[in-house]
Amino acid sequence: EKSHEYQNDIEVKIDEKGRAKIVHIKNNRQEQIEIADAAFNKLIVPYGKRSQLNLSDGTNVWLNSGSVLEFPTQFTGKNREIRLLSGEIYLEVAPNKNKSFIVHTHDFRVKVYGTKFNISAYADSPKSIVLVEGSVGLQSAVGTTEIKLSPNERAVYSEKGAFSKCMVDVDQFISWKNGYLSFDKTPMTEVLKQIGRYYNLSFNFDQDVNLQKRTCSGKIYLSDNLDNVMTTIALLSSTRYINQNGQIYILNEK
């Protein structure tokens, strides 16, 4: 198995002949690489990094930190199928009436009827699908009936194999691909989980900070300067922080 490693965020473009081009997002440098015509390639995005993938059919995929995606060089079967092994992706699927597009995760599959949507399948957070545009059908690994989603709906997967649906502000769930996080009375524990993934950080909470009761509302721009981000979080949550060698300590505001 041949592997390619990159230190910075990249965009991978697969053309219709199955050739791969790498674009380095920081400086727009481009290079051509050889990838196998094997059934599936694997794109691994470590914590602290992001990536973008243009599939051979014209579908665009944004991959969040800590994501692992399997995809074919070319879609040769009767369906277009990819597998999200972990993490989070946002997709804009290219229409093709003859070939359905299907995303498989460990717990469920998403069948696409021409659409823009987000799938989150991190091990430490609720697994969910948010539909921005179009239509998708959801089927759990243990269930047989397909559930349809409408735009601005979110479906959360339960361990029993069922989905619960509700209306949401989709921006909160897809803003990561545009370089910011949007929160509305979001528990601080969830905010810090997302920041931790994005910057590959761990957090320590002071005992007298009851983070379960604290929430965060507003936008946090994900700049390269972590101190700017942490200052924004401190302002939005009335806390202060200390950064010691990548360990972030959250303290009550004195």
Disulfide bonds with the S-S distance in Angstrom:
none
